[in-house]
Each structure stands twice: as C-alpha cells, then as structure tokens.
Amino acid sequence: MGLSLARKSGARRRAYTGYLHSGAWAWRRTRWFRDCRAAGAEPACQVCGTTLAVAGTLDLHHTSYDGVYINDDGSYRAEEPDTDLLPYCREHHQDLHRILDERRGDYWGWNRRRATAVITRILTRKHHQRTP
C-alpha cells in the first residue's frame, strides 16, 4: 500500500508519521544525500541555497509518496525515486508545509509536485526580496 498525497488523518497520519520515524526512511534519506554528493552536487535548500555542509542538516521534502510502501508485516519499504525528494533548510521546509496547510484550497486538484514547485517559487521570491 502506498502513502496518499492527500492531507492525512487517523490511520493514514499514523502510517505517515511511522514512516518518517522508520529505519527505512533513515536509510533512504542517508542514501539520497550520499548519492547527491557522489554525483558531484552539494545538497542545498531549494529556497535559500544553504548547503548541507554549512547547515549540518537539511530536511528532505517528498513531492510524491508513490514509492513508499507498507509491507504486510507493518514495516516500510522506501523506494522513492531521487526526483521525488527535494532538500530544504528546516525554516523553509516548515514554511512550505505551512502554506500547503493554510492555503490547500488554492492548490485543490493539484498534485504535490506541482504545488511544491509553485510554493518554492513564492518562497524564493520572498527570500530574495528580504536578502540584499
């Protein structure tokens, strides 16, 4: 069973939270950063450009949960493609989710990837307006 892109509540919320606290996600997250660096790129926030080397840690945002599965035994399988994960500093990741939650009606019918791209552009413009 894959995790839904929709707003989660009840059992779906527990599955989502469980996944983000699972060993499968920890392994997938570590692998994503390792593969990014192995390809010659330093992971950086999509909004402000703060790098992993400077920040010490970055969040990874899912643009889709299609590659996440719950096995019959309740364990998780993390098979997200690299393109379904985007790095953000903690502040901008929280801003992204705040906008997704507060303005979800604005993005009704959009997939998570499209909404993420538009919101990232909005946050980037705001960031550059505040930063000399």
C-alpha angles and dihedrals in degrees: 000000000000124000114254124242091221126099106286131227136161115355093001090054091050090049091050093047091044091054093050089053095044130107088237091063093043089053093045092048092050091047092050093055092043092050092047092054092042088057088056099257127119108221111244138177111273090224110038103015095236105160129226089242091057099037097041089219139029132192120240116222121207115227087185137009093203091114095053118094136181110219123219090258091056095255121125132243116207110205101146113148113242088248090064091064126071127183121235134168110249094256095053093042089055090047090051092052092044090056092044090053100039097043102030090131088063089059098039110146093016121118118241093253093057094045090048092052093050094045091047089055091050092049092047092053091049091047093051092047090056096042119071 
